[in-house]
């Protein structure tokens, strides 16, 4: 469950650093707009875990990169997000990880799992899609555990475009992930 704090203020990471520690609260900033999220639904977390698991098995077998759950991605002071899952090549990791362990540039693949509120859906399908597109993410997946659907956006002519909407029995493959394949159903809890 998330809410957007739209007060006309342009938020930065420095503002968020002043907030009191609230365990289970996630603060994200997209184009200066602050989004506050609380702990997600159990099935949201299961979906994140399953996607991570599938990508992790493939990454371990290929050695091409790493999958990371809920990393900090600090594009700028006013663009600071925490995607559900990301995957990055070893080269991308070497170029974009800072000393604090945050991405300062685009991971190759970003995955967001939809939460229940309309503001969360707007954040993931509009604000974050625009952000990831402008910052150079190569592929963006939006997973919806309620409808067991996966939207796949790929970089084409310098922007992310919807290339596929996949359902339970469809296979997910990607030119970004050579020989990776699983059914979309494997991403979602029973």
C-alpha positions in Angstrom: 0.0 0.0 0.0 1.5 3.3 -1.0 0.6 6.9 -1.0 2.0 9.8 -2.9 2.9 13.0 -1.0 2.2 15.7 -3.5 2.7 19.0 -1.7 4.2 21.0 -4.5 7.6 20.3 -3.0 10.3 18.8 -5.1 11.8 16.1 -2.9 15.4 14.9 -2.9 17.4 12.1 -1.3 18.6 14.7 1.3 15.1 15.3 2.4 14.4 11.6 2.9 17.6 11.1 4.9 16.1 13.4 7.5 13.0 11.2 8.0 12.9 9.1 11.2 13.7 5.4 10.6 10.4 3.5 10.1 11.0 -0.2 9.6 8.9 -1.5 6.7 8.4 1.9 5.1 9.9 2.5 1.7 10.5 6.0 0.3 11.0 6.5 -3.4 11.4 9.7 -5.4 10.6 9.9 -9.1 11.2 13.3 -10.7 11.0 15.0 -7.3 7.7 13.3 -6.4 7.8 11.3 -3.1 6.1 7.9 -2.9 5.8 6.2 0.5 5.1 2.5 0.6 4.3 0.2 3.5 4.9 -3.6 3.7 3.4 -5.3 0.7 0.9 -8.1 0.5 2.2 -11.6 1.2 1.6 -12.7 -2.4 3.5 -9.6 -3.7 6.5 -10.7 -1.6 6.2 -14.4 -2.9 6.1 -13.1 -6.5 9.2 -11.1 -5.9 10.9 -14.2 -4.4 9.9 -16.4 -7.3 11.1 -14.0 -9.9 14.3 -13.6 -8.0 14.7 -17.4 -7.8 14.2 -18.0 -11.5 16.6 -15.3 -12.5 19.1 -16.4 -9.8 19.3 -20.0 -11.0 19.9 -18.8 -14.5 22.5 -16.2 -13.4 24.4 -18.8 -11.4 24.4 -21.2 -14.3 25.6 -18.7 -16.9 27.8 -16.4 -14.8 26.6 -13.4 -16.9 25.5 -11.2 -14.1 23.7 -10.9 -10.8 20.1 -10.6 -9.6 19.4 -8.4 -6.7 16.2 -8.0 -4.6 15.1 -4.5 -3.6 18.3 -2.6 -4.4 18.6 1.1 -4.0 18.9 2.8 -7.4 20.1 6.4 -7.1 19.8 8.0 -10.5 20.0 11.5 -9.1 19.0 13.5 -6.0 15.4 13.7 -7.3 15.2 10.1 -8.8 15.8 7.5 -6.1 13.9 4.2 -6.3 13.9 0.7 -4.9 12.7 -1.7 -7.6 11.4 -5.1 -6.5 14.1 -7.1 -8.4 16.9 -6.1 -10.8 19.4 -8.0 -12.9 22.6 -6.5 -14.2 25.6 -7.8 -16.1 29.0 -7.9 -14.4 30.0 -5.0 -16.6 27.0 -2.9 -15.5 27.7 -3.7 -11.9 31.3 -2.6 -12.2 30.2 0.7 -13.8 27.2 1.6 -11.6 27.6 0.3 -8.1 28.9 3.0 -5.6 30.8 2.3 -2.4 27.5 2.2 -0.4 26.3 -0.7 -2.6 23.7 1.4 -4.5 23.2 1.5 -8.2 24.1 5.0 -9.6 23.1 4.0 -13.1 20.6 1.8 -14.9 20.5 -2.0 -14.2 19.9 -4.0 -17.4 16.6 -5.5 -16.2 14.2 -4.0 -13.7 11.1 -5.9 -12.4 8.3 -4.3 -10.5 5.5 -6.3 -8.9 2.2 -4.4 -8.8 0.7 -3.7 -5.4 -2.9 -3.2 -4.7 -3.5 0.6 -4.9 -4.1 2.7 -8.0 -1.4 5.1 -7.0 1.1 2.1 -6.9 -0.1 1.1 -10.3 0.3 4.6 -11.6 3.8 4.9 -10.1 4.9 1.6 -11.7 3.2 1.9 -15.1 3.7 5.7 -15.7 6.3 7.4 -13.4 8.7 4.5 -13.1 8.3 3.5 -16.8 9.2 7.0 -17.9 12.1 7.1 -15.4 13.6 3.7 -16.4 13.1 4.6 -20.1 14.9 7.9 -19.8 17.8 6.4 -17.7 18.7 3.6 -20.0 17.1 0.4 -18.5 17.2 -2.2 -21.3 14.2 -4.2 -20.2 11.4 -3.6 -17.7 8.9 -6.2 -16.5 5.7 -5.4 -14.6 4.3 -8.5 -12.9 0.7 -8.6 -11.7 0.1 -11.5 -9.3 -3.6 -11.0 -9.1 -4.2 -11.5 -12.9 -1.1 -13.7 -13.3 0.1 -11.4 -16.1 3.6 -10.1 -17.1 4.1 -7.0 -19.2 7.4 -6.8 -21.0 8.9 -3.5 -22.0 12.1 -3.4 -24.2 14.3 -0.6 -25.3 13.6 0.3 -28.9 14.8 3.5 -30.5 16.1 4.8 -27.1 12.9 4.2 -25.1 11.1 1.3 -23.4 8.1 0.1 -25.4 5.6 -2.6 -24.5 6.5 -5.7 -26.6 4.5 -8.4 -25.0 1.8 -9.1 -22.4 2.2 -12.7 -21.2 -0.1 -14.9 -19.2 0.3 -18.0 -17.1 1.2 -20.6 -19.8 3.3 -18.2 -21.9 7.1 -18.6 -21.9 9.2 -15.6 -20.9 12.4 -15.3 -22.9 14.6 -12.3 -23.5 17.4 -11.3 -25.8 19.0 -9.8 -22.7 19.1 -13.2 -20.9 20.4 -15.8 -23.4 18.7 -19.2 -22.9 16.6 -18.0 -20.0 13.1 -19.4 -20.2 10.3 -20.3 -17.9 6.5 -20.1 -17.9 5.0 -16.9 -16.5 3.1 -19.1 -14.1 6.4 -20.0 -12.3 6.6 -16.4 -11.2 3.3 -16.4 -9.2 2.3 -18.1 -6.0 -0.5 -20.7 -6.1 
